[in-house]
Amino acid sequence: MDLLITAVEFLAFTVMVAVISWWKTRGDKLDTQDGYYLAGHSLIGIVIAGSLLMTNLSAEQLVGNNGQSARVGMSTMGWEVTSAIALTFLAFVLMPRYLKTGLTTVPEFFETRYDKFARRLVSLIVLFSYVVIMLPNILYAGAQVFVEIFNVEELTGLNKFWCLAILGAIIAIVGACYALFGGLHAVALSDSINGIGLIIGGLMVPVFGLIKLGNMYGGGFSEGLHQFLTLDPVRLNVWNPANLNEPYLPWPLLFTGMVINNLYYWSTNQSIIQRTFGAQNLKEAQKGAIFASFMKICTPLIIVVPGIIAYFLYGEQVWTNNGDVAYAMIVNDVMPTWLLGFFAAVMFGAILSSFNSVLNSASTIYALDIHRPIFNPTCSDAHCVKVGQRFGTVLTVFAIVLSPFMLYMGGITSFVNSAFAAFNTPIFVCLAVGFLSKKADALLPKVVIPIHVVLYCFLQFWARNHIAALANVHYLYFTAVLFVIDMIIVAIVIKVHPRKTDFVLEDHSAVDLTPWKYGKIIAAISLIVMAIVYIIFSPIGVAESGFVTYMVM
């Protein structure tokens, strides 16, 4: 009976999202570039914010970040809370420029600003990251949650690898249907609906978790909250010492490498900012970015706090598999059976949101930045859309094959973030300099990007193993140092080889560029709230100085 209720709840919510998305987008013109890839410039602020959040907040965050917090405590919230800085930068520095140029993809700007080679280089790097890093990890993390919550290994008799492979395939097929046949509008709309469900369902986990913790000490929710705040206050300290390595987040990185990492992710990553390109106007795009910044400040309640509660409930066993089992353990234990179906549907929607957003962006980049300019410059929009759909189908198959092998890659969050660090900084640097400098020449990305990638790989994969002093240096320190080196190279290249004529950013009049009247005030409030959160979870607030130590099980 319980299984039947779970199945009905799951199907009801999942089908509801699909039906609403189909109904609202049934009249969309999906045979045009703007209609399919930019939602016909129809997206409003709240939809953009929900889609930004859901594209970012999926199983790899729920599993990976909670896994890290179970191991090292509250400091992992830095990945979430400091995103407000990058989203503010996106809203007021880059967004007016993005919309002015009428872009569909980020690599498109690299051709406008630099040359065709730069566009193709960035396109290939981004596609590689989507295919090898993002898509397989989204499927793996999503499958991991369902395997643990529903004891799929025990039910099927299969080992974990094959359970992950089968569930990953199911997630990929459903997600591909949204991304390839519905276009950006369907993706963004389903994201928003699933976002509401994720907030409700996600907040249930810490609430029921605190009730469970309180029950262990003879009370309820309030006792659980008291125990959470007093059992081990060191775990609530977000200010980790400067000399720690991952998965810790040393405090200097909050102002250096973390900021740089987030600037790429939130203001340059195609899978994230494509929904802002589809905004009705600049005002709605800025609303979306700022609303999303507020939501990111709140997300530790969903993707950090449950991991700490899991440690208090189950002890060191949550460190198994680099902590990636912690979230599934607490959900399986504290979530009432009658709510499991709804929660599973919410989780499924979150996984789909990330998968279909990345897949849609990958298809966009291939169709518009590689296929059309290289293989068929005169192809129609309708043909280009079909090419993108076929490419997306191939990517889906490839991601299905790769996803179960992520089981052997260690902690999800560390793997994804450290892999992205190889190329995210130089792409962001070249893009920002391209917008803000009139003198940067086409030589710039050809020098900065390769040098950065080579230096990062040298530091991360060779120097760590051969230079004792670098063995335990956090990779975000490498990001911070290499950012400075990138900027020095930028200054040298511009000095030695400046552009012959000043670059002028043309206005393509794609949308109204009137800014949001209250945007800067609301953004300032968001940044103040971010600072207050860091004060609360510090020795000044509810935490104690020190850092959590753990063993790798």
C-alpha positions as semicolon CSV with decimal commas, in nm:
position;residue;x (nm);y (nm);z (nm)
1;M;0,000;0,000;0,000
2;D;0,282;0,242;0,092
3;L;0,456;0,169;-0,237
4;L;0,131;0,236;-0,427
5;I;0,083;0,573;-0,253
6;T;0,444;0,668;-0,330
7;A;0,403;0,573;-0,696
8;V;0,075;0,766;-0,731
9;E;0,221;1,080;-0,571
10;F;0,529;1,059;-0,789
11;L;0,337;1,016;-1,112
12;A;0,077;1,280;-1,023
13;F;0,331;1,556;-0,961
14;T;0,555;1,458;-1,253
15;V;0,264;1,442;-1,498
16;M;0,123;1,772;-1,366
17;V;0,451;1,951;-1,441
18;A;0,466;1,799;-1,789
19;V;0,103;1,889;-1,870
20;I;0,135;2,249;-1,747
21;S;0,460;2,296;-1,939
22;W;0,304;2,155;-2,256
23;W;-0,014;2,362;-2,221
24;K;0,169;2,688;-2,161
25;T;0,414;2,635;-2,449
26;R;0,187;2,462;-2,702
27;G;0,174;2,770;-2,927
28;D;0,549;2,845;-2,924
29;K;0,725;2,877;-3,258
30;L;0,994;2,615;-3,216
31;D;1,116;2,628;-3,576
32;T;1,294;2,962;-3,525
33;Q;1,621;3,038;-3,350
34;D;1,469;3,286;-3,104
35;G;1,162;3,071;-3,041
36;Y;1,349;2,749;-2,966
37;Y;1,672;2,872;-2,805
38;L;1,557;3,200;-2,643
39;A;1,191;3,128;-2,563
40;G;1,093;3,407;-2,801
41;H;1,223;3,663;-2,547
42;S;0,917;3,587;-2,332
43;L;1,069;3,506;-1,992
44;I;0,983;3,722;-1,689
45;G;1,191;3,775;-1,376
46;I;1,037;3,513;-1,148
47;V;1,057;3,243;-1,419
48;I;1,421;3,335;-1,488
49;A;1,502;3,320;-1,116
50;G;1,332;2,983;-1,074
51;S;1,507;2,842;-1,379
52;L;1,846;2,977;-1,266
53;L;1,799;2,815;-0,928
54;M;1,677;2,482;-1,061
55;T;1,946;2,458;-1,327
56;N;2,202;2,503;-1,050
57;L;2,028;2,320;-0,768
58;S;2,001;1,956;-0,860
59;A;2,098;1,618;-0,726
60;E;2,471;1,682;-0,755
61;Q;2,431;1,978;-0,518
62;L;2,185;1,800;-0,288
63;V;2,407;1,493;-0,273
64;G;2,750;1,655;-0,307
65;N;2,713;1,961;-0,084
66;N;2,530;1,771;0,188
67;G;2,801;1,509;0,164
68;Q;3,066;1,774;0,218
69;S;2,880;1,938;0,507
70;A;2,844;1,596;0,674
71;R;3,223;1,573;0,662
72;V;3,343;1,927;0,735
73;G;3,046;2,130;0,857
74;M;2,885;2,459;0,762
75;S;3,172;2,612;0,565
76;T;3,051;2,444;0,246
77;M;2,768;2,697;0,233
78;G;3,023;2,928;0,069
79;W;2,946;2,761;-0,264
80;E;2,589;2,884;-0,230
81;V;2,581;3,208;-0,034
82;T;2,867;3,387;-0,212
83;S;2,687;3,333;-0,544
84;A;2,501;3,657;-0,462
85;I;2,815;3,852;-0,556
86;A;2,839;3,692;-0,900
87;L;2,466;3,729;-0,968
88;T;2,488;4,099;-0,883
89;F;2,781;4,132;-1,125
90;L;2,576;3,954;-1,390
91;A;2,273;4,178;-1,337
92;F;2,445;4,516;-1,355
93;V;2,773;4,470;-1,540
94;L;2,727;4,196;-1,797
95;M;2,351;4,168;-1,850
96;P;2,307;4,512;-2,010
97;R;2,590;4,426;-2,249
98;Y;2,467;4,076;-2,322
99;L;2,118;4,193;-2,414
100;K;2,251;4,489;-2,611
101;T;2,435;4,252;-2,845
102;G;2,132;4,023;-2,888
103;L;2,337;3,710;-2,816
104;T;2,205;3,356;-2,824
105;T;2,526;3,193;-2,701
106;V;2,836;3,308;-2,513
107;P;3,077;3,177;-2,781
108;E;2,892;3,396;-3,032
109;F;3,030;3,700;-2,850
110;F;3,384;3,568;-2,883
111;E;3,354;3,587;-3,262
112;T;3,195;3,933;-3,251
113;R;3,464;4,059;-3,016
114;Y;3,767;3,856;-3,125
115;D;3,745;3,617;-3,422
116;K;3,605;3,285;-3,547
117;F;3,889;3,084;-3,392
118;A;3,807;3,219;-3,046
119;R;3,440;3,126;-3,091
120;R;3,525;2,771;-3,192
121;L;3,782;2,729;-2,915
122;V;3,538;2,835;-2,645
123;S;3,256;2,629;-2,800
124;L;3,466;2,312;-2,798
125;I;3,586;2,367;-2,441
126;V;3,234;2,427;-2,313
127;L;3,091;2,130;-2,501
128;F;3,368;1,908;-2,367
129;S;3,288;2,017;-2,011
130;Y;2,918;1,950;-2,059
131;V;2,973;1,606;-2,213
132;V;3,246;1,476;-1,982
133;I;3,175;1,657;-1,656
134;M;2,826;1,800;-1,616
135;L;2,581;1,565;-1,789
136;P;2,722;1,236;-1,652
137;N;2,748;1,380;-1,301
138;I;2,390;1,505;-1,305
139;L;2,268;1,159;-1,401
140;Y;2,495;0,986;-1,150
141;A;2,395;1,210;-0,860
142;G;2,027;1,175;-0,943
143;A;2,046;0,800;-0,974
144;Q;2,244;0,783;-0,648
145;V;1,959;0,948;-0,458
146;F;1,694;0,708;-0,591
147;V;1,914;0,402;-0,540
148;E;1,962;0,490;-0,172
149;I;1,613;0,618;-0,092
150;F;1,426;0,326;-0,248
151;N;1,682;0,051;-0,175
152;V;1,696;-0,030;-0,545
153;E;1,989;-0,273;-0,501
154;E;1,788;-0,483;-0,259
155;L;1,471;-0,468;-0,469
156;T;1,638;-0,563;-0,796
157;G;1,927;-0,778;-0,680
158;L;2,162;-0,581;-0,906
159;N;2,487;-0,426;-0,788
160;K;2,513;-0,050;-0,740
161;F;2,684;0,016;-1,074
162;W;2,399;-0,133;-1,276
163;C;2,132;0,029;-1,061
164;L;2,296;0,366;-1,126
165;A;2,321;0,290;-1,498
166;I;1,952;0,197;-1,534
167;L;1,816;0,489;-1,331
168;G;2,053;0,730;-1,506
169;A;1,918;0,614;-1,841
170;I;1,558;0,672;-1,732
171;I;1,638;1,023;-1,608
172;A;1,826;1,105;-1,927
173;I;1,548;0,992;-2,160
174;V;1,278;1,192;-1,981
175;G;1,503;1,499;-1,951
176;A;1,593;1,483;-2,318
177;C;1,224;1,496;-2,410
178;Y;1,191;1,833;-2,237
179;A;1,515;1,976;-2,372
180;L;1,499;1,854;-2,731
181;F;1,128;1,882;-2,808
182;G;1,014;2,170;-2,589
183;G;1,288;2,431;-2,628
184;L;1,404;2,683;-2,369
185;H;1,053;2,803;-2,278
186;A;0,942;2,452;-2,176
187;V;1,265;2,402;-1,984
188;A;1,235;2,732;-1,796
189;L;0,866;2,684;-1,718
190;S;0,910;2,330;-1,587
191;D;1,207;2,455;-1,385
192;S;0,990;2,716;-1,214
193;I;0,716;2,467;-1,121
194;N;0,969;2,212;-1,001
195;G;1,143;2,490;-0,810
196;I;0,835;2,550;-0,598
197;G;0,816;2,179;-0,527
198;L;1,186;2,157;-0,444
199;I;1,166;2,443;-0,195
200;I;0,870;2,279;-0,020
201;G;1,011;1,927;-0,034
202;G;1,368;2,034;0,034
203;L;1,273;2,225;0,348
204;M;1,087;1,921;0,480
205;V;1,415;1,731;0,514
206;P;1,580;1,959;0,775
207;V;1,247;2,008;0,953
208;F;1,183;1,634;0,991
209;G;1,555;1,584;1,055
210;L;1,548;1,827;1,348
211;I;1,236;1,657;1,482
212;K;1,418;1,324;1,468
213;L;1,724;1,478;1,637
214;G;1,500;1,628;1,906
215;N;1,332;1,291;1,964
216;M;1,673;1,141;2,043
217;Y;1,699;1,385;2,335
218;G;1,342;1,358;2,458
219;G;1,191;1,651;2,272
220;G;1,069;1,765;1,932
221;F;1,161;2,027;1,675
222;S;1,272;2,295;1,922
223;E;1,491;2,046;2,109
224;G;1,636;1,930;1,778
225;L;1,719;2,289;1,686
226;H;1,881;2,337;2,026
227;Q;2,091;2,025;1,979
228;F;2,187;2,132;1,627
229;L;2,319;2,462;1,762
230;T;2,494;2,320;2,070
231;L;2,609;1,961;2,006
232;D;2,918;2,064;1,810
233;P;2,936;2,443;1,748
234;V;3,267;2,402;1,566
235;R;3,071;2,236;1,283
236;L;2,873;2,558;1,243
237;N;3,185;2,768;1,184
238;V;3,208;2,887;0,824
239;W;3,555;3,034;0,873
240;N;3,797;2,748;0,806
241;P;4,173;2,802;0,855
242;A;4,363;2,924;0,550
243;N;4,587;2,618;0,514
244;L;4,318;2,348;0,466
245;N;4,256;2,155;0,146
246;E;3,928;2,040;-0,012
247;P;3,660;1,953;0,086
248;Y;3,722;2,233;0,339
249;L;3,671;2,590;0,222
250;P;3,953;2,807;0,368
251;W;3,837;3,159;0,455
252;P;4,073;3,350;0,215
253;L;3,905;3,176;-0,078
254;L;3,574;3,346;0,003
255;F;3,730;3,669;-0,125
256;T;3,953;3,526;-0,400
257;G;3,921;3,190;-0,577
258;M;3,558;3,134;-0,481
259;V;3,451;3,471;-0,621
260;I;3,634;3,404;-0,948
261;N;3,482;3,056;-0,974
262;N;3,132;3,192;-0,916
263;L;3,179;3,476;-1,164
264;Y;3,239;3,223;-1,440
265;Y;2,956;2,996;-1,333
266;W;2,684;3,259;-1,291
267;S;2,780;3,510;-1,558
268;T;2,952;3,311;-1,834
269;N;2,829;2,950;-1,819
270;Q;2,590;2,902;-2,113
271;S;2,367;2,652;-1,934
272;I;2,299;2,910;-1,663
273;I;2,269;3,241;-1,843
274;Q;2,081;3,122;-2,150
275;R;1,754;3,183;-1,966
276;T;1,855;3,546;-1,904
277;F;1,917;3,583;-2,278
278;G;1,550;3,486;-2,321
279;A;1,425;3,770;-2,095
280;Q;1,152;4,004;-2,215
281;N;1,379;4,299;-2,139
282;L;1,672;4,408;-1,923
283;K;1,445;4,486;-1,629
284;E;1,313;4,127;-1,615
285;A;1,663;3,982;-1,662
286;Q;1,793;4,188;-1,368
287;K;1,494;4,088;-1,155
288;G;1,566;3,724;-1,229
289;A;1,932;3,750;-1,133
290;I;1,866;3,939;-0,808
291;F;1,574;3,718;-0,704
292;A;1,802;3,420;-0,766
293;S;2,070;3,576;-0,542
294;F;1,825;3,587;-0,250
295;M;1,729;3,226;-0,310
296;K;2,094;3,118;-0,321
297;I;2,151;3,274;0,022
298;C;1,867;3,057;0,154
299;T;1,966;2,730;-0,017
300;P;2,203;2,613;0,263
301;L;1,883;2,519;0,448
302;I;1,831;2,256;0,178
303;I;2,181;2,152;0,070
304;V;2,406;2,207;0,374
305;V;2,202;2,179;0,695
306;P;2,066;1,828;0,623
307;G;2,422;1,695;0,591
308;I;2,514;1,828;0,936
309;I;2,194;1,689;1,086
310;A;2,278;1,354;0,923
311;Y;2,614;1,353;1,100
312;F;2,446;1,423;1,435
313;L;2,198;1,142;1,370
314;Y;2,423;0,871;1,229
315;G;2,778;0,966;1,318
316;E;3,078;0,869;1,112
317;Q;2,893;0,625;0,887
318;V;2,781;0,925;0,677
319;W;3,143;0,968;0,566
320;T;3,117;0,652;0,355
321;N;3,171;0,714;-0,019
322;N;3,306;1,066;0,052
323;G;2,982;1,163;0,227
324;D;2,769;1,123;-0,086
325;V;2,534;0,883;0,096
326;A;2,449;1,133;0,373
327;Y;2,154;1,301;0,201
328;A;1,990;0,979;0,090
329;M;2,035;0,837;0,442
330;I;1,853;1,121;0,613
331;V;1,576;1,138;0,353
332;N;1,517;0,764;0,374
333;D;1,505;0,782;0,754
334;V;1,308;1,096;0,838
335;M;1,074;1,154;0,545
336;P;0,725;1,014;0,620
337;T;0,629;0,731;0,386
338;W;0,320;0,916;0,269
339;L;0,538;1,206;0,148
340;L;0,807;1,000;-0,023
341;G;0,626;1,000;-0,358
342;F;0,598;1,379;-0,364
343;F;0,959;1,417;-0,254
344;A;1,076;1,169;-0,517
345;A;0,888;1,366;-0,784
346;V;1,046;1,691;-0,662
347;M;1,390;1,533;-0,672
348;F;1,318;1,392;-1,016
349;G;1,215;1,739;-1,132
350;A;1,532;1,894;-0,989
351;I;1,746;1,639;-1,167
352;L;1,557;1,690;-1,493
353;S;1,591;2,067;-1,462
354;S;1,968;2,053;-1,451
355;F;1,998;1,781;-1,712
356;N;1,764;1,933;-1,967
357;S;1,908;2,282;-1,917
358;V;2,263;2,165;-1,982
359;L;2,149;1,949;-2,273
360;N;1,954;2,238;-2,426
361;S;2,256;2,466;-2,395
362;A;2,491;2,205;-2,543
363;S;2,256;2,161;-2,840
364;T;2,238;2,538;-2,879
365;I;2,615;2,579;-2,882
366;Y;2,669;2,296;-3,129
367;A;2,395;2,408;-3,369
368;L;2,472;2,780;-3,365
369;D;2,845;2,798;-3,289
370;I;2,980;2,490;-3,466
371;H;2,740;2,336;-3,719
372;R;2,599;2,648;-3,882
373;P;2,919;2,857;-3,914
374;I;3,144;2,562;-4,010
375;F;2,932;2,306;-4,196
376;N;2,621;2,484;-4,328
377;P;2,630;2,867;-4,311
378;T;2,310;2,904;-4,515
379;C;2,092;2,655;-4,326
380;S;1,751;2,770;-4,209
381;D;1,654;2,812;-3,845
382;A;1,428;2,506;-3,870
383;H;1,715;2,291;-3,999
384;C;1,944;2,429;-3,728
385;V;1,692;2,330;-3,460
386;K;1,675;1,975;-3,599
387;V;2,055;1,952;-3,602
388;G;2,063;2,061;-3,238
389;Q;1,803;1,799;-3,148
390;R;2,002;1,522;-3,318
391;F;2,321;1,632;-3,145
392;G;2,139;1,640;-2,812
393;T;2,023;1,283;-2,870
394;V;2,384;1,171;-2,923
395;L;2,492;1,355;-2,606
396;T;2,215;1,187;-2,409
397;V;2,339;0,842;-2,510
398;F;2,698;0,937;-2,429
399;A;2,600;1,074;-2,086
400;I;2,405;0,755;-2,009
401;V;2,713;0,546;-2,083
402;L;2,949;0,762;-1,874
403;S;2,728;0,834;-1,573
404;P;2,768;0,513;-1,367
405;F;3,148;0,543;-1,388
406;M;3,123;0,862;-1,179
407;L;3,085;0,620;-0,886
408;Y;3,464;0,591;-0,887
409;M;3,543;0,964;-0,904
410;G;3,518;1,047;-0,531
411;G;3,304;1,329;-0,390
412;I;3,079;1,478;-0,657
413;T;3,118;1,845;-0,567
414;S;3,497;1,834;-0,543
415;F;3,530;1,647;-0,873
416;V;3,300;1,880;-1,068
417;N;3,435;2,205;-0,928
418;S;3,803;2,114;-0,957
419;A;3,753;1,993;-1,315
420;F;3,577;2,315;-1,416
421;A;3,857;2,523;-1,264
422;A;4,088;2,421;-1,548
423;F;3,917;2,649;-1,799
424;N;3,647;2,861;-1,633
425;T;3,874;3,147;-1,525
426;P;4,041;3,225;-1,861
427;I;3,705;3,215;-2,044
428;F;3,557;3,458;-1,792
429;V;3,866;3,681;-1,811
430;C;3,855;3,699;-2,192
431;L;3,482;3,768;-2,190
432;A;3,497;4,040;-1,922
433;V;3,800;4,207;-2,083
434;G;3,624;4,187;-2,419
435;F;3,331;4,384;-2,282
436;L;3,526;4,629;-2,067
437;S;3,832;4,700;-2,283
438;K;3,828;4,860;-2,627
439;K;4,189;4,767;-2,701
440;A;4,190;4,388;-2,654
441;D;4,283;4,213;-2,978
442;A;4,193;3,869;-3,118
443;L;4,530;3,743;-2,997
444;L;4,414;3,764;-2,634
445;P;4,204;3,442;-2,599
446;K;4,459;3,248;-2,807
447;V;4,724;3,328;-2,547
448;V;4,534;3,347;-2,217
449;I;4,320;3,031;-2,244
450;P;4,593;2,779;-2,343
451;I;4,847;2,918;-2,095
452;H;4,593;2,904;-1,810
453;V;4,482;2,547;-1,889
454;V;4,841;2,424;-1,910
455;L;4,943;2,598;-1,586
456;Y;4,636;2,472;-1,399
457;C;4,690;2,114;-1,512
458;F;5,058;2,144;-1,417
459;L;4,973;2,268;-1,067
460;Q;4,679;2,037;-1,003
461;F;4,810;1,713;-1,148
462;W;5,191;1,732;-1,152
463;A;5,305;1,982;-0,890
464;R;5,074;1,833;-0,625
465;N;5,248;1,499;-0,662
466;H;5,607;1,624;-0,694
467;I;5,630;1,942;-0,486
468;A;5,565;1,880;-0,117
469;A;5,464;2,241;-0,044
470;L;5,178;2,216;-0,298
471;A;5,051;1,871;-0,205
472;N;4,770;2,001;0,016
473;V;4,694;2,336;-0,146
474;H;4,325;2,391;-0,226
475;Y;4,265;2,411;-0,601
476;L;4,083;2,744;-0,561
477;Y;4,414;2,895;-0,448
478;F;4,547;2,790;-0,788
479;T;4,245;2,965;-0,942
480;A;4,319;3,285;-0,750
481;V;4,688;3,289;-0,843
482;L;4,621;3,203;-1,206
483;F;4,362;3,481;-1,226
484;V;4,634;3,730;-1,135
485;I;4,864;3,571;-1,395
486;D;4,585;3,587;-1,654
487;M;4,537;3,958;-1,588
488;I;4,911;4,020;-1,618
489;I;4,908;3,840;-1,954
490;V;4,606;4,049;-2,059
491;A;4,793;4,371;-1,977
492;I;5,101;4,254;-2,169
493;V;4,906;4,140;-2,476
494;I;4,706;4,463;-2,492
495;K;5,025;4,666;-2,454
496;V;5,226;4,471;-2,712
497;H;4,948;4,386;-2,957
498;P;4,654;4,629;-2,918
499;R;4,352;4,628;-3,143
500;K;4,404;4,854;-3,442
501;T;4,066;5,024;-3,397
502;D;3,869;5,062;-3,074
503;F;3,597;4,800;-3,029
504;V;3,245;4,941;-3,025
505;L;2,961;4,734;-2,882
506;E;2,673;4,752;-3,129
507;D;2,313;4,774;-3,012
508;H;2,104;4,512;-3,195
509;S;1,782;4,643;-3,036
510;A;1,676;4,289;-2,942
511;V;1,494;4,399;-2,624
512;D;1,425;4,711;-2,420
513;L;1,739;4,800;-2,220
514;T;1,572;5,011;-1,951
515;P;1,720;4,889;-1,619
516;W;1,517;4,784;-1,315
517;K;1,451;5,100;-1,116
518;Y;1,494;4,938;-0,774
519;G;1,753;4,684;-0,883
520;K;2,060;4,828;-0,712
521;I;1,877;4,883;-0,383
522;I;1,745;4,526;-0,378
523;A;2,088;4,391;-0,478
524;A;2,253;4,586;-0,194
525;I;2,005;4,433;0,052
526;S;2,092;4,088;-0,086
527;L;2,464;4,145;-0,024
528;I;2,397;4,276;0,328
529;V;2,193;3,962;0,407
530;M;2,482;3,752;0,273
531;A;2,721;3,926;0,514
532;I;2,479;3,878;0,806
533;V;2,459;3,503;0,736
534;Y;2,839;3,483;0,756
535;I;2,836;3,669;1,087
536;I;2,569;3,436;1,229
537;F;2,772;3,125;1,147
538;S;3,095;3,253;1,295
539;P;3,246;3,262;1,646
540;I;3,071;3,598;1,685
541;G;2,738;3,420;1,630
542;V;2,638;3,059;1,698
543;A;2,967;2,886;1,610
544;E;3,294;2,820;1,788
545;S;3,641;2,866;1,640
546;G;3,824;2,562;1,506
547;F;3,760;2,318;1,224
548;V;3,607;1,974;1,192
549;T;3,833;1,673;1,147
550;Y;3,712;1,356;0,981
551;M;3,839;1,025;0,852
552;V;3,792;0,896;0,498
553;M;3,600;0,571;0,538
